[in-house]
Amino acid sequence: MTDPAELSATELLAAYRDRTLSPVEATRAVLDRIEAVDGTLHAYCLVDADGALTAAEASEERWRRRTPLGAADGVPTAIKDMLLTRGWPTLRGSHAIDPAGPWEEDAPAVARLREHGAVLVGKTTTPEMAWKGVTDSPLTGVTRNPWAPDRTPGGSSGGSAAAVAAGLAPWSIGTDGGGSIRIPAAFTGTFGLKPTYGRVPIYPASPFGTLAHAGPMTRTVADAALLLDIVSGPDPRDWSASAPPAESFVDALEHGVAGLRVAYSPTLGFASPDSEVRAAVDRAAAVLAGLGARVEEVDPGFDDPVEAFACLWYSGAAKVMAGYDAATMAGVDPGLAQICAEGAAYSALDYLDATALRMALGVRMGLFHQAYDLLLTPAVPIPAFEAGREVPPELGESRWMRWTPYTYPFNLTQQPAASVPCGFTGDGLPIGLQVVGARHADALVLAACRAYEQAAPWPRLAPVDGLRQPA
């Protein structure tokens, strides 16, 4: 019999419906696996086993009566520790936040999951205030990659990605301000979608402003579509949230890619992917062409917007930490402290110049998508590197954006973008394909990813039985 911890959310729900599995059995399997391997991975910073089992028992009774609460009833669920969760502290990887709370509110996505009967298992790790593309913090230490525990799972949603990849939850909600869903999805062989900005309401508003998105992190595209259906519900606390979607993302999954105009840009005109990454993404583009997409190698035609992104990102970091005294700041991640100082030095005109470049980039991509339905790129140009580092050693002293040039441009433009597993390096490290759509084309991105998944299925789980302690 398959271990319930290895099933997708969609498979779990089907098993609950036909009574071959119960939510209690599934939740216990997940908790057992957390107990067995999370001492190595550090994917969770909080696990509420008693609360999860109580919720699972209530779900089991609803399924016994054939009255499930909603579309996620009984599914064990992990929440990134950037999202408010009623009754649990949300510490954001920082000693600066008082665990005493009070913790009386759910973030919108968490509220929707709770309304649909999800079993909330715990909170997953994040770098301090989600500031970088790897996952380690002064509060929770170093989070590790299930495929190779000496390597990073990426970040900032690295705890969620590691949990999903290792079977410590079938799905999770992550956040993405510059790649924080897609980077760890690529590094851990999981699926992650950054939806169009506003598709998933956010509260409280992020200090990083309209760069910040929330979205699904899963092992299958079908699970991501289901989760997006659930968390796209409106919330009056987010003034910038979109109207409810006109169509279910699950219902649109099987539309395929035949006839779609697809641009493939292996470099975006300014990046240099690793040779193994390039080869894997080349093959993935060929798979979509074989499914009937009209794939053309073409760059979208913009320069690296890293300086504009850094201005907006560092200014947001400075706002995050504004008001903390010198003693508190002495205990934060040194890299975070550095970018806070840089962010505080930007002027209002600098910020407006960065915003103007952002708007121009959005115009360019809007016009680009008049000619092409989708854009394919590598998700990350390199495989996962040593855990506990912000950048690979060969890059020297630099910030995390230097090694992830494919992700942050599409936070600036607010477009939907997903990372799909598309192969492995010779060392067995996952590689991700990024699929980008026009704003509000989330359903199209999901359908293309589903078509690719069916044609080139990927391993569902990292080989957790072989986890080794890092040297």
DALINPE-V709774 format. One record per helix or strand of 2 or more residues. SS is the DSSP state (alpha for helix, beta for strand). FROM is the first residue (numbers start at 0). TO is the last residue. If there is no record, write none. Layout:
ss = (SS SS)
from = (FROM FROM)
to = (TO TO)
//
This chain:
ss = (alpha alpha alpha beta alpha beta alpha beta alpha beta beta alpha beta alpha beta alpha beta alpha alpha beta alpha beta alpha alpha alpha alpha beta alpha alpha alpha beta beta alpha alpha)
from = (3 8 22 43 48 75 107 118 127 135 140 157 170 181 190 208 212 220 252 260 274 293 305 325 333 347 373 392 399 408 416 429 441 463)
to = (5 17 40 46 63 79 114 123 129 136 141 165 175 187 193 210 217 230 254 263 289 296 320 328 344 370 377 394 402 411 423 436 454 465)
//
